[in-house]
Amino acid sequence: MAAEVGGFEDPSADVLAEAAAAFGLLASSARLHIVWALAQGESDVTGLAERVGGALPAVSQHLTKLKLAGLVRSRREGRRQVYFVDDPDVVTVVRLMVGQLTDRADRAGRNDRAAHGSARRIRGLGV
């Protein structure tokens, strides 16, 4: 039975299971990096392995899992298999999450540098 709180109805069990499976696949930093890279543009497995710093067989296995889950697709170009994210919602979620965490890390880095700079100035004053 779906409950409604704050104007939002709870999703069905099937939708929650599907979302959990997608998030579970993206819980691997290697697979998340692959999806992030593919969200920027399509690539073959060799290009992805170079970009994400992974071994070719490992990247290929990650792509297979992502493809089976429907998070990425591929097409043949001659002898190459080219991978891409065909779901704009997946691209949006990945870009949003990674972007937010990058901004948070940047702000924390600025705050840390400011705090260290203040401490150096205070020490320089002999306080």
N, C-alpha and C positions, 0 to 999 in steps of 0.2 A: 504494500500500500504506500503510495507516494504522499509525503507530507509537503505542505507548503509553508514556508517561513520567509517573511520579508518580501513577499511577492514572487518568490522563486519556488517552483515545484521541484522536488527531488527527482533526479534522473532515474530511469529504470535500472534494474540490476544488470541487464545486458549492456546498457551504455556504460555503466560504471566498470564492468568487467573489461570491456573493450578499451576504455581509457586507461585502466590499470595496466593492461597488457602493453599498450603503446608507451606509457611512462616507464614501465619496467624495462623495455628495450632501450629507451633513452637514458636509463639510469647508469648505463655503461658510458664512461667518459669517452672511450674510443668510438662507440657508435654515435654518441652525441656530436663528437667532432666531425665525423663523417657526414652526418645529416646537416650540420652547420655549413660544412664546405659545399655540399650539394645544394644547399639553399642559396648559395652565392652563384652557382652555375654548375652545369653538368660536367662530368668527368669520367674518365675510364679508371679502372682499378689501379693502374700504375701511377697515374697522376694523383689519385687519392692517397695512395700509400706514401708517396713523396710528401704530399701536403701535411698529412696527419702524423707522419713519422712512424708509421707502422710497417710491419713486415707484410709483404704481398699476400701470403696465404691467410694471415690473420684478418687483413682488411677484406679479402674476398669472402671469408666466413661471416664477418660482420654484415657485409652487403647482402649475403644470402638470407640471413635472419631478417634484416630490414625489409628485404624484398618479399619474403614469405608473409610478413606482417602487413604488407601493403603500404609501408611508409616510404619506400622508394620504388622506382621502376627502372627498366633498362630498355635499350634498343640496340640493335646491331648496326654498326657502321663499318662495313667491310669486315675485317678480321677482329675489330675491337667491339667490346660491349661497353656502351656508354650509359652511365647511371645518372638519374635525376630524381628530384622530389617533385611529384606530380600533384601533391595535395597542398594548396595554398594555406590551409589551416595549420598543417604541421609546420610549414615554414614560418607562419606568424607566431606560433607558440614558441618555437625554438629561438627565433630572433628576439622575441620579447623577453624570454627568460634569460638568455645569455646577455642581452643588452642591459637588462636591469642589474644583473650581477656584476657586469663589467663596470657600470656606473657606480655601483655601491663600492666596489673595490677601489676605483679611482678616487672616490670621495674619502674613503678610509685612508688611502695612501697620502692624500693631500693633508688630512687631519694629522696623521702620524708625522709627516715632514714638518708641519707647522709646530706640533708639540715638541719635536726634537730641536727645531730651530729656537724655540722659546727657552728650552732648557739650556742650550748652548749659550744664549745671550745672558741668561741669569747667571750661569757659571762664570761667564766672562766678567760679570760685574762683581764677582767675589761674594755672592750671596749664598 
